[in-house]
Structure formats: C-alpha cells, structure tokens
Amino acid sequence: MPPSSETSYLASLIQKCSSVTTLKKARQLHAFLLTISTTSLHSPSPFLHNNLVSMYSRCNSLSDAKKVFDKTPKRNVVSYNALISTFSRAPNHANLAFRLVPRMGFECLRPNGATFTSLLQAASLVEDRLIGSSLHALVVKFGFLGDVCVQTSLLGMYSNCGDLESANEIFACIDGRDVVSWNSTIFGNLRNGKIKEGLALFCDMIRFGVFPTPFTYSMVLNASGKMGNYEWGKVIHARIVVSNIVVDLPLQNALLDMYCNCGDIETGLKVFSRIESLDLVSWNSMLAGLAEHGDGIRAMELFVELKGMSFLKPDEYTFASVVSATSALLASDYGKPLHGQITKSGIESSVFVGTALVSMYFKNGDSESAESVFSMILKKDVVLWTEMIMGYSRMADGESAIRLLVEMCQMGFKIDSFVLSGALSACADLAMLKQGEMIHSQAIKSGYEVEMSVCGSLIEMYAKNGNLQAAKSIFSLVSYPDLKCWNAMLGAYSLHGMAEDALKLFDEILKHELRPDQVTFLSLLSACSHSGLVERGKFFWSYMKESDCTAGPKHYSCMVSLLCRAGLLDEAEKIIIESPHIEERLELWRTLLSSCVTFRNLEKGVHAAGQVLTVDSRDSGTHILLSNLYAATERWRDVAEMRRKIRDLTLEKDPGLSWIEDKNTIHVFASGDQLHLQVYDAEAELHRLRGNMTSSVTNDFVSSF
C-alpha cells in the first residue's frame, strides 16, 4: 500500500537530512519525528524505520540502528539491507551481517542484489574467503550473477582475500565493464603485489575506451612510486593534465608520493607547494620523501612549519619521518629535542616512532639510549627487533646482537632475512663459528638461505672464521649472484691474502656487466695491500676515481698502507694530504709513522708524528712509535727524552684483546692478564700442550735416526 501523505512528508524530511553525520542531530530528528507523528511511526509500513536505520548508519551508531531495526513493523528486504549495509562497513561488526541472512529466511524474505552486494562487502572486509565463496554460491542460486554491482562486489571480495585467479575469472565474465569494475580488478592486483599486472590492466582500460577516475590515477601513481618507475609516473602525470580531470586531494597526495618515492624531491616540493588544502597525509609524504633523500635540514624546517599550524597536529608517522630524516645529523641538536617532543606528545611507545628513534641513536653511536627506547615499547614488531640487531651489529657489538636474536626467537617472532643477515655479520666480527653455523641452519630451515643478503653474510661469516672452502661452496650454489654476493666472495679472497683469485673474480664481475661499488674497490685495494701489488693497487685507485666512485676513509687507509709497505713514503704522504676525511687523517699519519720506523726515515717520521701530536698531544701510540723511530735511527738521547716524557704523561698503550669461544661462553683476555677466573686452568693447559709439542719434536728427531 502506498504511504500516506503524512508518511511521505516525514520520509522527505529524513531524505532531506541525509547529510546528517552527527549522532546528536540524528537523535534530535528522530525525537522530532516521534513528537509530530506517533501514528506513522507505529503504522504497518516499515518505510520510515528503514530510513531511520540508514540515517543512524551514516552516523556510525550501530546500536541505535539495531534498536530501530528491532522495532520495525513487518520488516521487508529493504529493512534487512539497511542493517546489513550498516554492519558491512564496520570492521568489528561485519560478522553480524552474516547472522541476518538466516533471519531473512525465517521471515520468508528473499535476498536481492543489494543484499548480496553488502554481504560480499562484509566478507571482503573480514577477508573470509570461505564465507565469500559460500555467498558466491548463493548468488548463483538466486540468479544474481549477471548483476554488475554483485559481480563487482565478488571481484573485490576475491581480490581482498588474495584469490586473484577467481577475481580474474569474475572480471572476464562481466559484460560492459564499467570504471568501477576496472578499478576493482586493478586495485586487487596492486594490493596483492602484482604491480606489473595491475599497470597492464590500466593500459587495457585505456585501450577499451574507459575513462579513468581520480581514484584510478591515484592507484597507478602509487604503484609507479613503489616500483620507482619515474618515467611511467611522469606519463601518468601528463595524462592527468591533458584529461582536465578534477584533481582531488588524494590524487595530489599520490602525485607527491610518486615523485618523492622516485627521488625527484624538487618536483615533489613543487607539487606540495601547489596543494591548496594540505592535510596530514601531504605533510607526512613530503617529510618521508625528504627522509629518504637524506635532507634532514629541510625536513626539520618543514616540521617546524607544520608545528606552527593550529589545525594540524603531528602524528606518529610525522615524528617517525622527521626523526629518520635527521638521524644522520648530530643527535644533541636534532634527535634528542625531537625525542623530547615525542615524549611530550605521549607517543613514545609507538613502534613506528620507536624504530626511528632506535635507528637515530645507533647512527649517533648511542647504543644505551637506543636500548632505553627499545625497552619502553611494549608492542614490539619484527622491524624494531631487526633494527636493534642490525644496530648492534654495525657498532661491532656482536654479543648484544646475538643476545637480542635469542630473545627474539624466545618471544616467538618470525625471523626474516634482515635479522639473519645482521646476526651472521655479528658472528663474523666475533669469529663465532658455532653460532654462525647454528644461524646458517636456521636460515636453511626458514628458507632464507637463497636470499642474496643472507648468502652474502654467510660467505662473509665463514671467510672471517677461516673456513674459505665453505664460503666458496655457498657462493657456487648461488645461481645469479648480485653485487653484494660478489663483493662478499671478493672480500673473502682478500681477507685470506689470495690476491690473484680476487683479481680473477673482479674480471668475472665485469663480465656479468655489474658496476663495481665502494665495497668492491675496498676489497681489491685491501687484497693488493696484503700482497704488495703496488701497480695493481694504483690502477684500481685510478679506476675507482674514473668510475665516479667516492673513496671513503677505508679506501684511503688501504692505499696509504699499500704505499707505505712498499716504501713509497712520499706518495703515501701525498695521498694523506689529498684525503677529504679530516677526522680520519690521524690514523693515516700513524700508518706513515710506523712505516718510517721500518724504513728509518727520520725526517718524514717526525713530521708525521707532529701532525698527530698537534691534535692529540697525549696520544700513547704515537709517542711509542716516535720513540721506536729514534731508536731505529740511533738517536739515543731522543729515545731517553721520549721515554721520560711517556713516564711523565703516564701514557700507556691500550692493550689488544683476544677472545675465544668455549661452548656457550666467550672468554676475553689480554697479554699478561691475571684477572680471569680460570687463568690458572688456562696456564696449566698451556704447559700441558707445550709438553706434548716438545715430546712430539723429540720423538720425530729420534725416529729420524
């Protein structure tokens, strides 16, 4: 029966107020309807109740929507659709939508296309493929498979559940595909990591004459950014310009994100400056781009500008980006003040912010502060654990790295390739072969032994533990090694003094059309230095400069060491003076001074010592080397004077430490160490071994006659 004029009037009132999104106004309207007409609200027609359910749904008040639904007289399909639609949009209540289907059956109501569209949306939201496929069967049973809206919902459900094969089958069956269908299938492919397939579908969409929406362009731009495909991103930008499409804020943010991800920060800043209504996503994208680019100063300036705005408040992603951007700068100037801001904002327990802070403190060599931040975060994730392990590994604190790896495993976290790589590097630095072999077993068990980063770390670990054959074996099993793998093997040969093998391997790198990097040249220079290949070392030094590969402090150290060992002290001094790494020059001057002792070059040695002592007058190593230089050139008065000065300054050379792994314990000791708890046991064992060696030599001597 058609609704009465009064009912129509009341319904029109609700429809005119369909833009109401606040619960307070919705309840006021509901109360107003109750006061002006009690008869219509208690009439047999569910029309008004259905509209009230929809209204409360828009206000996100599921409880009010459910109360109105329960009081609806003679509920029809529209009544159920209104509540199902409400539940299907709420992640925590989506499962309640499925419970309404049996109730529909009890009330002899038949679901329609809108019912299935909402139910499939709910299945998509909870990513339940089993329920989704059951709904698919019901769609076929009730004859709605030809409904474009239902088809699109099926497509979205299968995509969200990761079943791209079924999604593509549904897409192929859709006649007259509209832009929503295309967007759904493109989004499904991109969401499931099929970026190339998603971009190919976008090209097909254009070819079929379907005009993309701003959402389509946003998806494709995000995909271009993830792939780092700058040219493709620029083509899409050009297409947006010529198509005269309305560029909304999400599309502008997608453009900004693409340029930042592709490394074009300047264009990204231009896009950012042209956005009229910047939201927090815009600011976060720009800050993340500057962080990726390593431009901490501009990131900080942008952050200060954001802080000056009253209508936008930085969130955890904002702080994580700006901390990451400034992590390479001095912590006392940037990192610590930002940490204070984070504490003041009450988000220091955020795992995103915590990971950025941990990384910042490790880059500044402050492991204590990094550990403090780590302990404050209750809900730790794999990324945070990895950052801690890698941080300790980079700081050569292998013991702490291994300790955290054990804790991580005990807490049930899944170990990934980054964690394994960091732990193996720690084992390499500490010469912990047994631990390294155990982690190797873990890598095989978890299937990460084929990952390039893990392979490279395994090669390095075995090489530094003296097992070159194992390193070669692992390298031989890699089908298509990347540059890191080649570098690891090159470093292994260099470490073991096998310069010729290292040079042959370098030729293989070039044959595979790989471009050598800083690590490659460092291994080559080190190999030449250890083997005294001066001319080859000079060749690689020139080759590195011609390849636009910047020489770091270690490269200069290797080159100076090579020249000093060959007695080319003038050339070594020239390299030291050319070095742009001023902070590292002291060590280079010490290397030159040591060689001056060997080659008895007093004049150059005194000059080298002066360069060090001008900066650090109490440097013990330099005073001792200078004393040795005077002794080597028979300047005994100067020797006596230098030794008197050493005594007056109470200088003492820092002792070298050694360690040995015994079962699960690492014992650290120095020459003449009497403080170790088992020192007497060690001395007794040493005497026993000496006795065995003496007996063996005596027996061999006697048996020879």
C-alpha positions in Angstrom: 0.0 0.0 0.0 1.5 3.4 -0.9 2.5 5.5 2.0 0.1 8.2 3.2 0.8 11.9 2.5 1.9 12.3 6.1 4.3 9.4 5.9 5.6 10.9 2.6 6.2 14.2 4.3 8.1 12.6 7.2 10.1 10.4 4.8 11.0 13.5 2.7 12.2 15.2 5.9 14.6 12.3 6.6 15.8 12.2 3.0 16.5 16.0 3.1 18.5 15.4 6.2 20.5 12.5 4.6 23.6 14.7 5.0 23.4 14.4 8.8 26.5 12.8 10.1 26.4 13.6 13.8 24.6 11.4 16.3 23.3 14.4 18.2 21.4 15.8 15.2 20.2 12.3 14.2 18.6 11.8 17.6 17.1 15.2 17.5 15.5 14.4 14.2 14.3 11.1 15.5 12.7 12.8 18.5 11.1 15.4 16.3 9.5 12.6 14.2 8.2 11.0 17.3 6.6 14.2 18.5 4.9 15.2 15.3 3.5 11.9 14.3 3.2 8.9 16.6 0.7 7.2 14.2 3.0 7.0 11.2 5.9 5.6 13.2 3.6 2.8 14.5 2.0 2.1 11.2 2.4 -1.3 9.5 4.7 0.2 6.9 8.5 -0.1 7.6 9.3 2.8 5.3 10.2 5.4 8.0 12.0 2.9 10.1 14.2 1.8 7.2 15.2 5.5 6.6 16.0 5.9 10.3 18.2 2.8 10.2 20.1 4.3 7.2 20.4 7.6 9.0 21.9 6.1 12.1 24.2 4.0 9.9 25.6 7.2 8.4 26.2 8.5 11.9 28.1 5.3 12.7 25.7 4.5 15.5 25.2 0.7 15.1 23.4 0.3 18.4 20.8 2.9 17.5 20.4 1.4 14.0 19.9 -2.1 15.6 17.3 -0.7 18.1 15.2 0.9 15.3 15.5 -2.3 13.2 14.3 -4.5 16.1 11.2 -2.2 16.5 10.5 -2.1 12.7 7.0 -3.5 12.0 6.7 -6.0 9.2 10.3 -5.9 8.1 11.0 -6.2 4.4 14.1 -6.8 2.3 15.0 -3.1 2.4 14.9 -3.2 6.2 17.4 -6.0 6.3 19.5 -4.4 3.5 19.7 -1.2 5.6 21.1 -3.0 8.7 23.4 -5.4 6.6 24.8 -2.4 4.9 25.5 -0.8 8.2 27.3 -3.9 9.6 29.2 -4.5 6.4 31.1 -1.1 6.7 32.2 -1.7 10.3 35.3 -4.0 10.7 34.4 -5.1 14.2 30.7 -5.8 13.4 30.9 -7.2 9.8 30.3 -10.8 11.0 26.9 -9.7 12.4 25.8 -9.1 8.8 26.0 -12.8 8.1 23.7 -13.7 11.1 20.9 -11.7 9.5 20.7 -14.0 6.5 19.0 -16.9 8.3 16.6 -14.4 9.9 15.6 -13.3 6.5 14.8 -16.9 5.6 12.7 -17.3 8.8 10.7 -14.3 7.8 10.2 -15.7 4.3 12.2 -12.8 2.7 14.2 -13.3 -0.5 17.6 -11.5 -0.7 18.2 -9.3 -3.7 21.2 -7.8 -5.5 21.7 -5.1 -2.9 21.7 -7.8 -0.1 24.5 -9.7 -1.7 26.5 -6.6 -2.5 26.6 -5.7 1.2 27.2 -9.2 2.3 30.1 -9.6 -0.1 31.5 -6.3 1.2 31.4 -7.7 4.7 33.2 -10.9 3.6 35.8 -8.7 1.9 36.3 -6.6 5.0 37.0 -9.6 7.2 38.9 -11.3 4.4 37.0 -14.5 4.9 37.2 -16.4 1.6 35.1 -19.4 2.9 32.1 -17.2 3.6 32.8 -15.2 0.4 32.7 -18.4 -1.8 29.5 -19.6 0.1 27.9 -16.2 -0.8 29.1 -16.7 -4.4 27.1 -20.0 -4.5 24.0 -18.2 -3.1 24.4 -15.5 -5.8 24.3 -18.2 -8.5 21.4 -20.0 -6.7 19.3 -16.8 -6.6 20.2 -15.7 -10.1 22.1 -12.5 -9.4 25.4 -13.5 -11.2 24.6 -11.2 -14.0 24.1 -8.1 -11.8 27.1 -5.8 -12.4 27.1 -4.5 -8.8 27.2 -8.0 -7.4 29.9 -9.0 -9.9 32.0 -6.1 -8.9 31.5 -7.0 -5.2 32.5 -10.6 -5.9 35.6 -9.3 -7.7 36.5 -7.1 -4.8 35.9 -9.9 -2.3 38.2 -12.4 -4.1 40.9 -9.7 -4.5 40.8 -8.8 -0.9 41.1 -12.4 0.1 44.1 -12.8 -2.1 42.4 -15.1 -4.7 43.4 -13.3 -7.9 42.6 -16.3 -10.0 38.9 -16.3 -9.1 38.9 -12.5 -9.2 40.2 -12.5 -12.8 37.6 -15.2 -13.8 34.8 -13.0 -12.4 36.2 -10.0 -14.3 36.4 -11.9 -17.5 32.6 -12.7 -17.2 31.5 -9.1 -16.7 29.8 -7.7 -19.8 30.1 -4.0 -20.4 32.7 -3.4 -17.7 32.4 0.0 -16.1 35.1 2.0 -14.5 34.2 0.6 -11.0 34.9 -3.0 -12.3 38.2 -1.9 -13.8 39.2 0.0 -10.7 38.4 -3.1 -8.6 40.5 -5.5 -10.6 43.4 -3.1 -10.9 43.3 -2.4 -7.1 43.1 -6.2 -6.4 46.3 -6.8 -8.4 48.2 -3.9 -6.9 47.1 -4.9 -3.4 48.4 -8.4 -3.8 51.8 -7.3 -5.1 51.0 -7.8 -8.8 52.1 -4.3 -9.8 53.1 -5.1 -13.4 49.8 -6.9 -14.0 47.9 -4.0 -12.4 49.6 -1.5 -14.7 49.0 -3.7 -17.7 45.2 -3.7 -16.8 45.3 0.1 -16.6 46.7 0.1 -20.2 43.9 -2.3 -21.3 41.3 0.0 -19.6 42.5 3.0 -21.7 42.6 0.8 -24.8 38.9 -0.2 -24.2 37.9 3.5 -24.0 37.1 3.6 -20.3 37.9 6.9 -18.7 40.0 6.7 -15.5 38.7 8.4 -12.4 40.9 10.2 -9.8 41.0 7.0 -7.8 42.3 5.1 -10.8 45.1 7.6 -11.3 45.9 7.6 -7.6 46.3 3.8 -7.6 48.6 3.8 -10.7 50.7 6.6 -9.3 51.2 4.8 -6.0 52.2 1.7 -8.0 54.7 3.7 -10.1 56.2 5.1 -6.8 56.6 1.6 -5.3 58.3 0.4 -8.5 60.5 3.5 -8.7 59.3 3.9 -12.3 59.9 7.6 -12.7 59.2 7.7 -16.5 55.8 5.9 -16.1 54.9 8.3 -13.3 55.6 11.3 -15.4 53.5 9.9 -18.2 50.5 9.4 -15.9 51.0 13.0 -14.6 50.9 14.3 -18.1 47.8 12.3 -18.9 46.1 13.8 -15.8 47.0 17.3 -17.0 45.6 16.8 -20.6 42.5 15.0 -19.4 41.2 18.0 -17.5 40.1 15.7 -14.7 39.2 17.2 -11.3 42.3 16.7 -9.2 41.2 16.0 -5.7 43.4 15.9 -2.6 44.1 12.1 -2.6 45.3 12.4 -6.2 47.5 15.3 -5.3 49.0 13.3 -2.5 49.5 10.3 -4.8 51.4 12.6 -7.2 53.5 13.9 -4.3 54.2 10.4 -3.1 55.2 9.2 -6.5 57.8 12.0 -7.1 59.2 11.5 -3.6 59.5 7.7 -3.9 61.2 8.1 -7.3 63.8 10.5 -5.8 62.7 13.7 -7.5 62.4 15.8 -4.4 62.4 19.2 -6.1 59.3 18.3 -8.2 57.8 16.8 -5.1 58.2 20.1 -3.3 56.6 21.9 -6.3 53.6 19.6 -6.1 53.5 20.1 -2.3 53.5 23.9 -2.6 50.6 23.8 -5.1 48.2 21.8 -2.9 45.7 24.3 -1.5 44.3 22.3 1.4 47.2 20.3 2.8 46.2 17.5 5.1 48.5 15.5 7.4 49.0 12.9 4.6 50.5 15.6 2.4 52.9 16.7 5.2 53.9 13.1 6.1 54.5 12.2 2.4 56.8 15.2 1.9 58.7 14.5 5.2 59.1 10.9 4.3 60.4 11.9 0.9 63.0 14.2 2.5 63.9 11.5 5.0 64.5 9.0 2.1 66.6 11.7 0.3 68.6 12.3 3.5 67.7 16.0 3.6 67.4 16.5 7.3 67.7 20.2 7.4 64.8 20.9 5.0 62.8 18.2 6.8 63.3 19.9 10.1 62.3 23.3 8.6 59.1 21.7 7.2 58.3 20.1 10.6 58.7 23.5 12.3 56.3 25.0 9.8 53.8 22.2 10.5 54.1 22.7 14.2 53.1 26.3 13.7 49.7 25.3 12.3 46.9 25.2 14.7 44.5 22.9 12.8 47.0 20.1 12.1 48.7 18.0 14.8 51.7 15.8 14.0 51.0 12.1 14.5 53.3 9.1 14.9 54.1 8.9 11.2 55.1 12.6 11.2 57.6 12.1 14.0 58.9 8.9 12.6 59.6 10.6 9.3 61.3 13.7 10.7 63.4 11.6 13.1 64.5 9.4 10.2 65.3 12.5 8.1 67.6 14.0 10.8 69.1 10.7 12.1 72.4 11.4 10.3 72.7 14.8 12.0 74.0 15.4 15.5 71.6 13.8 18.0 72.1 16.6 20.6 71.0 19.2 18.0 68.1 17.4 16.4 67.4 13.8 17.6 67.2 14.4 21.3 65.0 17.6 21.1 62.6 15.6 18.8 62.6 12.8 21.3 61.5 15.3 23.9 58.7 16.5 21.6 57.6 12.8 21.1 57.6 12.3 24.9 55.5 15.4 25.3 53.0 14.2 22.7 52.7 10.9 24.5 53.5 8.7 21.5 57.0 7.4 22.5 55.5 3.9 23.0 54.6 3.8 19.2 56.5 1.1 17.4 56.9 3.3 14.3 58.4 6.2 16.3 60.4 3.9 18.5 62.0 2.2 15.4 63.0 5.6 14.0 64.5 6.7 17.4 66.4 3.5 17.8 67.9 3.9 14.3 68.8 7.6 15.0 70.6 6.7 18.3 72.6 3.9 16.7 73.7 6.2 13.9 75.0 8.5 16.5 76.8 5.7 18.3 74.5 5.9 21.4 73.5 2.3 22.0 72.5 3.0 25.6 69.7 5.4 24.5 68.7 3.0 21.8 68.3 0.2 24.3 66.3 2.6 26.6 63.8 3.4 23.8 63.6 -0.3 22.9 62.7 -1.3 26.4 59.9 1.4 26.6 58.0 -0.1 23.7 55.6 -2.9 24.9 54.3 -4.0 21.5 57.5 -4.7 19.6 57.4 -5.8 16.0 59.9 -7.6 13.7 61.1 -4.4 12.2 62.1 -3.0 15.6 63.9 -6.1 16.7 65.7 -6.1 13.3 66.8 -2.5 13.8 68.2 -3.3 17.2 70.1 -6.4 16.0 71.4 -4.6 12.9 72.4 -1.5 15.0 74.5 -3.6 17.4 76.0 -5.5 14.5 77.0 -2.2 12.8 78.5 -1.0 16.1 80.6 -4.2 16.3 78.8 -5.2 19.5 78.2 -8.8 18.3 77.4 -10.2 21.7 74.4 -7.8 22.2 73.2 -8.6 18.6 73.3 -12.4 19.3 71.6 -11.8 22.7 68.7 -10.0 21.1 68.4 -12.6 18.4 67.9 -15.3 21.1 65.4 -13.1 23.0 63.5 -12.5 19.7 63.3 -16.2 19.0 62.2 -17.0 22.6 59.3 -14.4 22.2 58.0 -16.2 19.1 58.8 -13.6 16.5 59.4 -14.9 13.0 63.0 -14.3 11.8 63.4 -12.8 8.4 66.4 -12.3 6.0 67.4 -9.0 7.5 67.6 -10.4 11.1 69.6 -13.4 9.8 72.0 -11.1 7.9 72.6 -8.9 10.9 73.2 -11.9 13.2 75.6 -13.5 10.8 77.6 -10.3 10.5 77.9 -10.3 14.3 79.2 -13.8 14.2 81.7 -12.8 11.5 83.0 -9.9 13.6 83.3 -12.0 16.7 84.7 -15.1 14.9 81.9 -17.2 16.4 81.8 -20.2 14.1 79.5 -22.4 16.1 76.8 -19.7 16.5 77.2 -18.9 12.8 76.6 -22.5 11.8 73.5 -22.6 14.0 72.1 -19.4 12.3 73.0 -21.0 9.0 70.9 -24.0 10.0 68.1 -21.6 10.9 68.3 -19.9 7.5 68.0 -23.2 5.8 65.1 -24.2 8.0 63.2 -21.0 7.3 64.1 -21.0 3.6 66.1 -17.7 3.6 69.4 -19.3 2.6 68.6 -18.4 -1.0 68.2 -14.7 -0.2 71.1 -12.6 -1.6 71.6 -10.7 1.6 71.8 -13.9 3.7 74.1 -15.6 1.1 76.5 -12.6 1.3 76.5 -12.6 5.1 77.1 -16.4 5.1 80.1 -16.0 2.8 81.5 -13.3 5.0 80.9 -15.2 8.2 82.7 -18.4 7.0 85.5 -16.4 5.5 86.2 -14.4 8.7 86.0 -17.7 10.7 88.8 -19.2 8.5 86.6 -21.6 6.5 87.2 -20.3 3.0 86.1 -23.6 1.4 82.6 -23.2 3.0 82.4 -19.6 1.7 83.3 -20.8 -1.8 80.7 -23.6 -1.6 77.9 -21.2 -0.7 78.9 -18.8 -3.4 78.9 -21.6 -6.0 75.3 -22.5 -5.1 74.0 -19.0 -6.0 72.6 -19.1 -9.5 72.5 -15.4 -10.2 74.6 -13.6 -7.5 74.1 -9.9 -7.1 76.9 -7.4 -6.4 76.7 -7.9 -2.7 77.3 -11.6 -3.1 80.3 -11.0 -5.5 81.7 -8.4 -3.0 81.4 -10.9 -0.1 83.4 -13.5 -2.1 85.9 -10.8 -3.2 86.3 -9.8 0.4 86.9 -13.4 1.4 89.7 -13.8 -1.0 91.2 -10.5 0.1 91.0 -11.5 3.8 92.8 -14.7 3.1 95.6 -13.0 1.1 94.5 -14.6 -2.2 95.0 -11.5 -4.4 95.2 -13.4 -7.7 91.9 -15.1 -7.0 90.4 -11.8 -6.0 91.5 -10.2 -9.3 90.1 -13.1 -11.4 86.8 -12.7 -9.5 86.8 -9.0 -10.3 87.1 -9.8 -14.0 84.0 -12.1 -13.6 82.1 -9.2 -12.0 82.8 -7.0 -15.1 81.8 -9.9 -17.5 78.4 -10.1 -15.7 78.0 -6.3 -16.5 77.8 -5.4 -12.9 79.1 -1.9 -11.8 81.7 -2.1 -9.0 80.8 0.0 -5.9 82.8 1.2 -2.9 82.8 -2.2 -1.3 84.2 -3.8 -4.4 87.1 -1.4 -4.7 87.8 -1.6 -0.9 88.3 -5.4 -1.2 90.5 -5.0 -4.3 92.7 -2.4 -2.6 92.9 -4.5 0.6 93.9 -7.5 -1.5 96.6 -5.6 -3.3 97.9 -4.1 0.0 98.2 -7.5 1.7 100.0 -9.0 -1.3 102.2 -6.0 -2.1 100.7 -5.5 -5.6 101.6 -1.8 -5.8 101.0 -1.2 -9.5 97.7 -3.1 -9.5 96.6 -1.1 -6.4 97.4 2.2 -8.2 95.5 1.0 -11.2 92.4 0.3 -9.1 92.7 3.6 -7.3 92.6 5.4 -10.6 89.9 3.2 -11.9 87.7 3.9 -8.9 88.1 7.7 -9.4 87.3 7.4 -13.1 84.1 5.4 -12.2 82.8 8.3 -10.1 83.0 6.1 -7.0 83.8 8.3 -4.0 86.7 7.0 -1.9 85.9 6.7 1.8 88.2 6.7 4.8 88.9 2.9 4.5 89.9 3.3 0.8 92.5 6.0 1.8 93.7 3.7 4.6 94.2 0.8 2.3 96.0 2.9 -0.3 98.3 4.6 2.3 99.1 1.1 3.8 99.9 -0.3 0.3 102.3 2.6 -0.5 103.9 2.5 3.0 104.6 -1.2 2.9 106.3 -0.7 -0.5 108.4 2.1 1.0 106.8 4.8 -1.2 106.5 7.2 1.7 106.3 10.4 -0.4 103.4 9.1 -2.4 101.7 7.9 0.8 102.1 11.4 2.3 100.6 12.9 -0.9 97.5 10.6 -0.5 97.1 11.6 3.1 97.1 15.3 2.3 94.6 14.7 -0.5 92.2 12.9 1.8 89.0 14.9 2.4 88.2 12.9 5.6 90.0 15.2 8.1 88.8 13.2 11.2 90.4 10.0 9.8 93.8 11.6 8.9 95.3 10.9 12.3 95.2 7.2 11.7 96.8 7.7 8.2 99.6 9.7 9.8 100.2 6.9 12.3 100.4 4.4 9.5 103.0 6.6 7.8 104.9 7.0 11.1 105.0 3.2 11.6 106.5 2.7 8.1 109.0 5.5 8.8 110.2 3.3 11.7 110.6 0.3 9.4 112.4 2.3 6.6 114.3 4.5 9.2 113.1 7.8 7.6 113.6 10.2 10.5 112.6 13.5 8.8 109.2 12.2 7.5 108.5 10.2 10.6 109.0 13.3 12.9 106.7 15.3 10.5 104.0 12.6 10.7 104.3 12.4 14.5 103.9 16.2 14.7 100.7 16.0 12.7 99.2 13.7 15.2 100.5 15.3 18.4 99.4 18.7 17.3 95.8 17.4 17.5 96.3 14.9 20.4 99.4 15.6 22.5 98.7 12.6 24.8 98.4 10.0 22.0 100.2 7.0 23.5 100.6 5.0 20.3 102.3 8.0 18.5 104.7 8.6 21.4 105.8 5.0 21.5 106.2 4.9 17.6 108.3 8.1 17.8 110.5 6.5 20.5 110.9 3.5 18.3 111.8 5.7 15.3 114.5 7.4 17.3 115.9 4.0 18.4 115.9 2.8 14.8 117.9 5.8 13.7 120.2 5.5 16.8 119.1 8.8 18.3 119.5 7.5 21.9 119.2 10.9 23.6 115.9 11.5 21.9 114.9 7.9 22.9 115.6 8.7 26.5 113.8 12.0 26.3 110.8 10.4 24.7 110.6 7.7 27.3 110.9 10.2 30.1 108.0 12.1 28.5 106.0 9.0 28.3 106.6 8.3 32.0 105.7 11.9 32.9 102.5 11.7 31.0 101.8 8.3 32.5 101.0 7.1 29.0 100.1 3.5 28.4 99.4 1.9 25.2 95.9 0.4 25.1 96.3 -3.4 25.2 95.0 -5.5 22.4 92.3 -8.0 23.4 91.7 -11.6 22.2 88.8 -13.9 22.7 87.9 -17.5 22.3 84.5 -19.2 22.2 84.1 -22.1 24.6 80.7 -23.8 24.3 78.2 -21.1 25.1 80.7 -18.6 26.6 83.1 -16.1 25.1 86.3 -15.6 27.1 88.1 -12.2 26.6 91.8 -11.9 27.6 94.8 -9.7 27.1 98.6 -10.3 27.2 99.7 -10.9 30.8 96.1 -11.0 32.0 95.9 -12.4 35.6 92.3 -11.3 36.3 90.4 -14.1 34.5 88.7 -16.5 36.9 90.2 -19.6 35.1 93.6 -18.1 34.5 95.4 -20.9 36.4 93.5 -23.6 34.5 94.5 -21.9 31.2 98.1 -21.8 32.3 98.1 -25.5 33.3 96.6 -26.4 29.9 99.2 -24.3 28.1 102.0 -26.1 29.9 100.4 -29.5 29.0 100.3 -28.5 25.3 103.9 -27.3 25.4 104.9 -30.6 26.9 103.1 -32.5 24.1 104.7 -30.4 21.5 108.2 -30.9 23.0 107.6 -34.7 23.2 106.4 -34.8 19.6 109.5 -32.9 18.3 111.8 -35.2 20.4 110.1 -38.4 19.0 110.4 -37.1 15.5 114.1 -36.4 16.0 114.8 -39.8 17.4 112.8 -41.7 14.8 114.7 -39.9 12.0 117.8 -42.0 13.1 
